[in-house]
Amino acid sequence: MTRSVLPGSWYAVLGPDLVLALPPGSRELAARAWVAVDAGAGPDAVLDLVLAEGLSGLEGFALLSSHEGRTRALTRGHAVCLLLADGHEAVADGRTVTTWTEVAADDVTAWSLEVGPPAEGEPLVVADGLVRVSRVLWPAEQAPAPEPESQPEPERQPEPAHEAVAAVVAPAETDPEPVPDPDAATELLAQPSLPAPPAPQAAAPPIWEPVQDDHDGRTLDGSWGTDLVAARHGIPGQPPAPPVTARPVAALLLSTGERIDVDRVVILGRAPEARRFSSTEQPRLVTVPSPQQEISSTHVEIRPGTGADHGTAVVTDLGSTNGTVLVQPGLPPESLVPGIPVQLLPGAVVDLGDGLTITVARP
């Protein structure tokens, strides 16, 4: 199995039917794992080796394996794996759990594993081995076709006088126009419906100013600090989401019956405001009912994701007084940490309180 890798700081152990990724501080563990994989160890034996000394000293890892048409991915820490199978996506995001998360899919046609920021260097196509990576892709990316070498034009010989006169009388023959060479480069996991994000903005958006009539006094007063404000812009080093995407990444089905497409930042609350956003952003403000005043004025944000979350929607609690509860398919309810974005899976339910829920659906 050949895979393409982007250079980075994580260690990747590549075996015939598995990939193990370990953080930069796990050099000795990566070496032992490679010896085991090279000797024929399977995914279960490799997982036992990784967990032999417990999780407390292991800041993250990723283990992806394939057997008899079924692909399984386990991630912890800053490791995110995306599986594509029959037009559907399965995501294992290690950033949202304290132990590890696991997904599995049958007949996977492509997968992508992201574990850290990229380093300088060209992508490499690797079969088996131990390499330093930031991303691993399968199938391997195809290299661009080499451009044909230009041939120098032959030097013209001076024409005899009688031929020059004939050339004036006879129409000159024109050379055929050259046919342009098409770009042969292909992109792994290309998703035509998803636009490429723009370059990062130089300046961070201003922080909200306090609102006098806000019932909770914390939603808009900036008391969570600039570190949480910065956290809403995705993974450090990754570009921000575009102000408006070409197509929605998700649809929000409110319990009030309203449907909202996530093609930009969506702010929901009892009386939402967008004063902390820069002039280039175009957030959509959605006012929701709250008879018992349980929902904050500016309660929650849902926007297109960036980096490893690209192509999906992410939700962030904006420091609401009563909090936000998220229920992902097949997972227990979790309370969102203010300022920390969490990727939304299709079928997820976001509970703002006061009987107001939001169901996440495909666009």
C-alpha positions as CSV (number, residue, x, y, z in Angstrom):
1,M,0.0,0.0,0.0
2,T,1.5,3.3,-1.0
3,R,0.6,6.5,0.8
4,S,1.7,10.1,0.4
5,V,2.9,12.0,3.4
6,L,3.5,15.7,4.1
7,P,6.6,16.4,6.2
8,G,6.0,17.4,9.9
9,S,7.1,16.7,13.5
10,W,5.0,13.6,14.3
11,Y,6.4,10.1,13.8
12,A,4.5,7.8,11.5
13,V,5.0,4.0,11.4
14,L,3.7,2.7,8.1
15,G,3.0,-1.0,7.8
16,P,1.3,-3.1,5.1
17,D,-2.2,-2.6,6.5
18,L,-1.8,0.0,9.3
19,V,-0.5,3.5,10.1
20,L,0.5,4.5,13.6
21,A,1.2,8.2,14.4
22,L,2.9,9.4,17.6
23,P,3.8,12.9,18.8
24,P,7.3,14.4,18.6
25,G,8.1,13.4,22.2
26,S,7.5,9.6,21.6
27,R,10.7,8.9,19.6
28,E,11.6,5.7,21.5
29,L,8.1,4.4,21.4
30,A,7.9,5.0,17.7
31,A,11.2,3.1,17.2
32,R,9.8,0.1,19.2
33,A,6.5,0.2,17.3
34,W,8.4,0.2,13.9
35,V,10.4,-2.9,15.0
36,A,7.1,-4.6,15.9
37,V,5.3,-3.7,12.7
38,D,8.3,-4.6,10.6
39,A,8.2,-8.0,12.3
40,G,4.6,-8.5,11.3
41,A,2.7,-7.2,14.4
42,G,-1.0,-6.5,13.8
43,P,-3.1,-3.4,14.9
44,D,-4.2,-5.0,18.2
45,A,-0.6,-5.8,19.2
46,V,0.5,-2.3,18.2
47,L,-2.2,-0.7,20.3
48,D,-1.2,-2.8,23.3
49,L,2.4,-1.6,22.8
50,V,1.3,2.0,22.7
51,L,-0.9,1.7,25.8
52,A,1.6,-0.4,27.8
53,E,2.7,2.6,29.9
54,G,-0.7,4.2,30.2
55,L,-2.3,7.3,28.7
56,S,-1.1,9.9,31.3
57,G,2.3,10.3,29.5
58,L,0.9,10.1,26.0
59,E,-0.4,13.4,24.7
60,G,-1.8,11.9,21.5
61,F,-1.7,9.1,18.9
62,A,-3.5,7.8,15.9
63,L,-3.9,4.2,14.7
64,L,-5.5,3.4,11.4
65,S,-5.9,-0.2,10.1
66,S,-7.7,-2.1,7.4
67,H,-8.7,-5.7,7.4
68,E,-11.1,-7.6,5.2
69,G,-12.7,-4.5,3.7
70,R,-13.2,-2.8,7.1
71,T,-11.2,0.3,8.1
72,R,-10.8,1.4,11.7
73,A,-9.4,4.7,13.1
74,L,-8.5,5.5,16.7
75,T,-7.3,9.1,17.5
76,R,-6.3,11.0,20.7
77,G,-5.0,14.5,21.1
78,H,-4.3,16.6,18.0
79,A,-5.0,13.7,15.6
80,V,-8.0,13.8,13.2
81,C,-8.8,11.1,10.7
82,L,-11.4,11.3,7.9
83,L,-12.7,8.2,6.2
84,L,-14.6,8.3,2.9
85,A,-16.9,5.4,2.0
86,D,-19.7,5.3,-0.6
87,G,-20.0,9.1,-0.5
88,H,-20.2,9.2,3.3
89,E,-17.7,10.6,5.8
90,A,-16.7,9.2,9.2
91,V,-14.5,11.4,11.4
92,A,-12.4,10.4,14.4
93,D,-11.4,13.6,16.1
94,G,-9.1,13.1,19.1
95,R,-9.3,16.7,20.2
96,T,-12.8,16.4,21.6
97,V,-12.2,13.5,24.0
98,T,-10.0,12.8,27.1
99,T,-9.2,9.1,26.2
100,W,-9.5,8.4,22.5
101,T,-12.2,8.2,19.9
102,E,-12.9,5.4,17.4
103,V,-14.7,5.1,14.1
104,A,-15.0,2.3,11.5
105,A,-16.3,2.0,8.0
106,D,-16.6,-0.7,5.3
107,D,-15.2,-0.4,1.8
108,V,-13.3,2.9,2.4
109,T,-12.2,4.5,-0.8
110,A,-9.9,7.2,0.6
111,W,-8.7,8.5,4.0
112,S,-6.8,11.4,5.4
113,L,-4.9,11.6,8.7
114,E,-3.8,15.0,10.1
115,V,-1.6,15.1,13.1
116,G,0.3,18.4,13.2
117,P,1.4,21.6,11.4
118,P,3.3,21.0,8.1
119,A,7.0,21.5,7.8
120,E,9.0,22.6,4.8
121,G,9.4,19.9,2.1
122,E,7.7,18.3,-0.8
123,P,5.1,15.4,-0.4
124,L,6.6,11.9,-0.5
125,V,5.0,8.7,-1.7
126,V,5.9,6.0,0.9
127,A,5.1,2.3,1.1
128,D,6.3,1.0,4.5
129,G,8.7,2.7,6.9
130,L,9.2,5.2,9.8
131,V,8.9,8.8,8.7
132,R,8.2,12.3,10.2
133,V,4.8,13.6,9.0
134,S,2.1,16.2,9.5
135,R,-0.4,14.4,7.2
136,V,-0.8,11.0,5.6
137,L,-3.1,10.4,2.6
138,W,-4.4,7.3,0.8
139,P,-4.6,6.8,-2.1
140,A,-1.3,8.6,-2.7
141,E,-1.4,11.9,-4.4
142,Q,-0.2,11.8,-8.0
143,A,2.7,14.0,-8.9
144,P,2.2,16.5,-11.7
145,A,3.3,15.4,-15.2
146,P,6.6,16.9,-16.3
147,E,6.4,19.7,-18.8
148,P,7.9,19.0,-22.2
149,E,11.2,20.6,-22.8
150,S,11.1,23.5,-25.2
151,Q,13.1,22.9,-28.4
152,P,15.1,25.8,-29.8
153,E,13.9,27.1,-33.1
154,P,16.1,26.3,-36.1
155,E,18.3,29.1,-37.4
156,R,16.9,30.6,-40.6
157,Q,19.2,30.5,-43.6
158,P,19.3,33.6,-45.9
159,E,17.0,33.1,-48.9
160,P,18.4,33.6,-52.4
161,A,17.2,36.7,-54.2
162,H,14.9,34.8,-56.6
163,E,13.2,32.9,-53.7
164,A,12.7,36.1,-51.7
165,V,10.9,37.7,-54.7
166,A,8.7,34.5,-55.0
167,A,7.9,34.7,-51.3
168,V,6.5,38.2,-51.8
169,V,4.1,37.0,-54.5
170,A,3.0,33.7,-52.8
171,P,1.2,33.9,-49.5
172,A,3.3,32.8,-46.5
173,E,2.4,29.6,-44.7
174,T,1.5,30.1,-41.1
175,D,2.7,27.7,-38.4
176,P,-0.1,25.9,-36.5
177,E,-0.9,27.2,-33.1
178,P,0.6,25.1,-30.3
179,V,-1.8,23.0,-28.2
180,P,-1.6,23.9,-24.5
181,D,-0.6,21.1,-22.2
182,P,-3.3,20.4,-19.6
183,D,-2.5,20.5,-16.0
184,A,-2.0,16.9,-14.9
185,A,-1.9,17.5,-11.2
186,T,-4.7,15.9,-9.2
187,E,-5.8,16.5,-5.6
188,L,-6.5,13.6,-3.2
189,L,-10.0,13.7,-1.7
190,A,-11.0,16.6,-3.9
191,Q,-14.5,17.9,-3.0
192,P,-15.8,20.1,-5.9
193,S,-18.6,21.4,-3.6
194,L,-16.1,22.8,-1.1
195,P,-14.2,26.0,-1.9
196,A,-10.6,26.4,-0.8
197,P,-10.3,28.8,2.2
198,P,-8.7,32.2,1.6
199,A,-5.3,33.3,3.0
200,P,-5.3,34.1,6.8
201,Q,-6.3,37.5,7.9
202,A,-3.5,39.6,9.4
203,A,-5.6,41.2,12.1
204,A,-7.8,39.4,14.7
205,P,-11.4,40.6,15.0
206,P,-12.2,43.0,17.8
207,I,-13.7,41.7,21.1
208,W,-17.3,42.4,21.9
209,E,-18.1,45.4,24.1
210,P,-20.6,44.9,27.0
211,V,-24.3,45.3,26.4
212,Q,-26.2,47.1,29.1
213,D,-29.5,45.1,28.6
214,D,-27.9,41.6,28.5
215,H,-29.5,39.5,31.2
216,D,-26.5,37.5,32.1
217,G,-23.7,40.1,31.9
218,R,-21.1,37.6,30.6
219,T,-22.2,36.8,27.1
220,L,-20.9,40.0,25.5
221,D,-18.6,41.6,28.1
222,G,-15.4,40.0,26.9
223,S,-14.8,38.3,30.3
224,W,-13.6,35.1,28.7
225,G,-10.5,36.8,27.4
226,T,-8.8,37.0,24.0
227,D,-7.5,33.5,24.2
228,L,-11.0,32.1,23.9
229,V,-11.8,34.6,21.2
230,A,-8.9,33.4,19.2
231,A,-9.9,29.8,19.7
232,R,-13.0,30.2,17.5
233,H,-10.8,30.6,14.4
234,G,-9.9,26.9,14.2
235,I,-6.6,25.1,14.5
236,P,-3.6,27.4,15.0
237,G,-1.8,27.9,11.7
238,Q,-4.8,27.0,9.7
239,P,-6.6,29.6,7.5
240,P,-9.9,31.1,8.8
241,A,-13.2,30.0,7.3
242,P,-14.3,32.2,4.3
243,P,-16.9,34.9,5.0
244,V,-19.4,33.1,2.7
245,T,-18.8,29.6,1.3
246,A,-20.0,28.7,-2.2
247,R,-22.2,26.0,-0.8
248,P,-23.5,25.3,2.7
249,V,-21.5,22.7,4.8
250,A,-24.6,21.9,6.9
251,A,-28.2,22.8,7.6
252,L,-29.6,23.8,11.0
253,L,-33.1,22.6,11.8
254,L,-34.5,24.6,14.7
255,S,-37.2,23.2,16.9
256,T,-39.2,26.4,16.0
257,G,-39.4,25.0,12.4
258,E,-36.9,27.4,10.9
259,R,-34.1,26.0,8.7
260,I,-30.7,27.8,8.4
261,D,-27.9,27.0,6.0
262,V,-24.4,27.2,7.3
263,D,-22.6,29.0,4.5
264,R,-21.1,31.6,6.8
265,V,-20.9,32.3,10.6
266,V,-24.3,31.9,12.2
267,I,-24.8,33.6,15.6
268,L,-27.9,32.4,17.6
269,G,-29.3,33.9,20.8
270,R,-32.1,35.8,22.4
271,A,-30.8,39.1,20.9
272,P,-27.6,38.3,19.0
273,E,-25.0,41.0,18.1
274,A,-21.9,40.8,15.9
275,R,-19.8,43.7,17.0
276,R,-16.7,41.7,17.6
277,F,-16.5,40.5,14.0
278,S,-14.2,42.2,11.4
279,S,-15.6,44.1,8.5
280,T,-14.7,41.3,6.1
281,E,-17.0,38.8,7.9
282,Q,-20.7,38.6,7.2
283,P,-22.3,36.7,10.1
284,R,-25.9,35.7,10.0
285,L,-27.8,36.7,13.2
286,V,-30.6,34.4,14.3
287,T,-32.9,35.5,17.1
288,V,-34.5,32.6,19.0
289,P,-37.4,32.7,21.5
290,S,-36.6,32.3,25.2
291,P,-39.7,32.8,27.4
292,Q,-37.8,32.0,30.6
293,Q,-34.7,34.0,29.7
294,E,-32.5,30.9,29.8
295,I,-30.9,31.6,26.5
296,S,-28.2,34.3,26.5
297,S,-28.4,37.3,24.2
298,T,-25.6,36.0,22.1
299,H,-25.4,32.3,23.0
300,V,-23.7,30.2,20.5
301,E,-21.9,30.3,17.1
302,I,-22.0,27.8,14.3
303,R,-19.7,28.3,11.3
304,P,-17.9,26.4,8.5
305,G,-14.9,24.6,9.9
306,T,-11.2,25.0,8.9
307,G,-8.2,22.8,8.7
308,A,-9.1,19.3,9.8
309,D,-12.7,20.5,10.2
310,H,-12.9,21.8,6.6
311,G,-16.1,20.8,4.9
312,T,-18.1,20.5,8.2
313,A,-19.7,22.8,10.7
314,V,-18.3,23.6,14.1
315,V,-20.1,24.9,17.1
316,T,-18.7,27.2,19.9
317,D,-20.4,28.3,23.1
318,L,-19.9,32.1,23.4
319,G,-19.7,32.2,27.2
320,S,-23.5,31.7,27.8
321,T,-24.7,31.8,31.4
322,N,-26.6,28.5,31.3
323,G,-24.3,26.7,28.9
324,T,-24.9,24.6,25.8
325,V,-25.3,20.8,25.6
326,L,-24.3,18.8,22.6
327,V,-25.4,15.3,21.8
328,Q,-23.5,13.7,18.9
329,P,-24.9,10.5,17.3
330,G,-23.9,7.5,19.3
331,L,-22.2,9.6,22.1
332,P,-23.4,10.7,25.5
333,P,-24.4,14.4,26.0
334,E,-21.5,16.8,26.7
335,S,-21.5,20.4,27.9
336,L,-19.5,22.7,25.6
337,V,-16.5,24.5,27.0
338,P,-16.9,28.3,26.2
339,G,-14.6,29.3,23.3
340,I,-13.7,25.8,22.3
341,P,-15.0,24.8,18.8
342,V,-16.4,21.2,18.4
343,Q,-17.0,19.6,15.0
344,L,-20.7,18.7,14.4
345,L,-21.7,15.4,12.9
346,P,-24.9,14.9,10.8
347,G,-27.7,14.1,13.3
348,A,-26.1,16.1,16.2
349,V,-28.4,18.0,18.5
350,V,-27.4,21.3,20.1
351,D,-29.5,22.2,23.1
352,L,-29.6,25.9,24.1
353,G,-32.1,25.5,26.9
354,D,-35.6,26.9,27.3
355,G,-36.9,24.1,25.0
356,L,-34.8,25.4,22.0
357,T,-32.9,22.7,20.2
358,I,-30.9,22.6,16.9
359,T,-30.6,19.5,14.8
360,V,-27.6,19.3,12.4
361,A,-28.4,17.9,8.9
362,R,-26.6,17.6,5.6
363,P,-27.1,20.6,3.4
